[in-house]
Amino acid sequence: IVTSATLMVNCPSSKEAAELAKENPALGIGLHFNLTLGRPVSGRSTSLTDNTGHFFSRKQFEVKALRRSFKPEDIKEELQLQWDMLLSLGLSPTHLDSHQHIHILPAILPSMVDLAKAKNLPLRIPDESLIWHASLKIFHPLSLIRLVRKLFGKFYCALARAAARKAQVRTN
């Protein structure tokens, strides 16, 4: 049974999704903050976009986030605009999370924690499992890369939980 979902407001069918959500008032709807797909709500190029005005791909985004090459004010502005857009669609958000878990990255996390605290909303933090999968053959370079990404994910999830706890923001 689905009791909760999230909405990426910068995607083409967000208005239709909001209408469906309103038809199901028991369904909790959160903001699925997006910085890796499509264009920003601001409609302009920022440190978050490539030269075509689109968000960077996930891989490009991760590298730039780890280098902290994004302007914090661009992150805060886009988060606020996406929040405002969700409200303008007539929805009352029940929680926050992000597309491809980008909010657990240290360059993004403070803005998400601040918004969650200001709005008294829980912040969904993924639980990166380190369960060994049969496809992860230890001697295959791609498998090692996947394992390293999982380890970093686990580390960033722990940091995100600690930051939320310190700010007294509820998490899953």
C-alpha positions in Angstrom: 0.0 0.0 0.0 1.4 3.3 -1.0 1.1 5.9 1.8 3.6 8.4 0.6 5.2 9.7 -2.6 7.3 12.6 -3.7 7.1 15.1 -6.5 9.8 16.6 -8.8 8.2 20.0 -9.6 10.5 20.9 -12.4 9.3 18.0 -14.6 6.7 18.4 -17.4 4.0 16.3 -15.8 4.2 17.8 -12.3 0.8 19.6 -12.6 -0.9 16.4 -13.5 0.8 14.6 -10.7 -0.3 17.2 -8.2 -3.9 16.8 -9.4 -3.7 13.1 -8.9 -2.2 13.7 -5.4 -5.2 16.0 -4.5 -7.6 13.2 -5.6 -5.9 11.0 -2.9 -5.8 13.2 0.2 -4.5 10.4 2.4 -1.4 10.2 0.3 1.5 12.1 1.9 3.4 14.1 -0.7 7.0 15.3 -0.2 9.2 17.6 -2.2 11.7 15.5 -4.3 14.4 18.1 -4.6 16.0 17.8 -8.0 19.3 19.1 -9.3 20.3 16.4 -11.8 17.4 16.2 -14.3 16.0 18.8 -16.6 16.2 22.5 -16.1 16.0 24.6 -12.9 12.8 26.2 -11.8 14.6 29.6 -11.9 14.8 29.2 -15.7 18.3 30.6 -15.8 21.8 29.3 -15.9 23.6 29.1 -12.5 26.5 27.2 -11.1 24.1 24.2 -11.1 23.7 24.1 -14.8 25.7 23.3 -17.9 26.1 25.7 -20.9 22.7 24.6 -22.3 20.9 25.6 -19.1 20.2 21.9 -18.0 21.3 20.5 -14.7 24.5 18.5 -14.8 24.2 14.7 -15.1 24.5 12.7 -11.8 28.1 11.8 -12.3 29.1 15.4 -13.2 27.0 16.7 -10.3 28.8 14.4 -7.8 32.2 15.6 -9.0 31.2 19.2 -8.8 29.5 18.7 -5.4 32.6 17.0 -4.0 34.7 19.9 -5.3 32.2 22.3 -3.8 32.1 24.2 -7.1 28.4 25.0 -6.7 27.5 28.4 -5.2 25.5 27.7 -1.9 23.2 30.6 -2.8 22.3 28.8 -6.1 21.4 25.7 -4.2 19.3 27.6 -1.6 17.5 29.6 -4.3 16.6 26.5 -6.4 15.5 24.6 -3.3 13.3 27.6 -2.3 11.8 27.9 -5.8 11.0 24.2 -5.9 9.4 24.4 -2.5 7.3 27.4 -3.6 6.3 25.7 -6.8 5.1 22.6 -4.8 3.0 24.9 -2.7 1.7 26.7 -5.7 0.4 23.4 -7.0 -1.9 23.3 -4.0 0.0 20.6 -2.0 1.1 20.6 1.6 4.4 18.7 1.7 4.8 16.0 4.4 8.5 15.5 4.0 11.7 16.2 2.0 14.0 14.1 0.0 15.9 14.4 -3.3 16.3 12.9 -6.7 19.2 10.3 -6.7 19.8 11.1 -3.0 21.8 14.2 -3.9 20.8 15.9 -0.6 23.2 13.6 1.4 26.2 15.2 -0.3 27.9 17.8 2.0 27.5 20.6 -0.5 23.7 20.2 -0.6 22.8 18.8 2.9 22.9 22.1 4.9 20.2 23.7 2.7 18.0 20.7 3.0 18.4 20.5 6.8 17.7 24.2 7.1 14.5 23.9 5.1 13.4 20.8 7.0 14.0 22.5 10.3 12.2 25.8 9.1 9.2 23.9 7.9 9.2 21.3 10.7 9.3 18.4 8.2 11.1 15.1 8.3 14.0 14.5 5.9 14.2 11.2 4.3 17.8 9.8 4.4 18.5 6.6 2.4 19.9 3.5 4.1 22.8 2.4 1.8 23.0 -1.3 2.2 26.4 -3.0 1.8 24.9 -6.4 1.1 27.2 -8.2 -1.3 25.4 -8.8 -4.6 26.3 -11.7 -6.9 27.0 -9.2 -9.7 29.7 -7.5 -7.7 32.7 -9.7 -8.7 35.6 -8.4 -6.6 38.2 -8.5 -9.5 36.1 -6.6 -12.0 37.0 -2.8 -12.0 33.3 -1.7 -12.4 32.4 -3.8 -9.4 35.0 -2.1 -7.3 33.8 1.3 -8.4 30.2 0.3 -7.4 31.5 -0.9 -4.0 33.4 2.3 -3.4 30.3 4.3 -4.4 28.3 2.3 -1.9 30.9 2.9 0.8 30.8 6.7 0.2 27.0 6.5 0.2 27.0 4.8 3.5 29.4 7.4 4.9 27.4 10.4 3.6 24.1 8.9 4.9 25.7 8.7 8.4 26.9 12.3 8.1 23.4 13.4 7.0 21.7 11.6 9.9 24.1 13.2 12.3 23.5 16.7 10.8 19.7 16.2 11.0 19.9 14.9 14.6 22.1 17.9 15.6 19.5 20.3 14.0 16.7 18.3 15.6 15.2 17.4 12.3 13.2 14.1 12.2 14.4 11.4 9.8 13.2 8.0 8.7 
